[in-house]
Amino acid sequence: ANQDSCADYKAAAVSCYDFISQPADKSVPSDKCCSGLRDYKNKDLKNACSCSRTFMSQLDKPHVDKLEQQCTLNMETACKGV
């Protein structure tokens, strides 16, 4: 997937990161914070999976591990076989 096709995915991923990185939001379930990623995935699963793998590997954020644990693991489950 090229950068343009990943733009919506990137926006959703960054929004999810910003959301879960807020101290007050640590108790919020990951399925809520990642709804944007899930919505994008449902629109175009194959492209979303490609964007997931490329963008998450390049995302330079201090707490990317939280994003990966709460969002990417869910994404990878959906991406199996795609």
Buried (B, 14 or more C-beta within 10 A) or exposed (E): BEEEEBEBBBEBBBBBBEBBBEEEEEEEEBEEBBBBBBEBBEEBBEBBBBBBBBBBEEBEEEEBEBBBEBBBEBBBEBBEEE
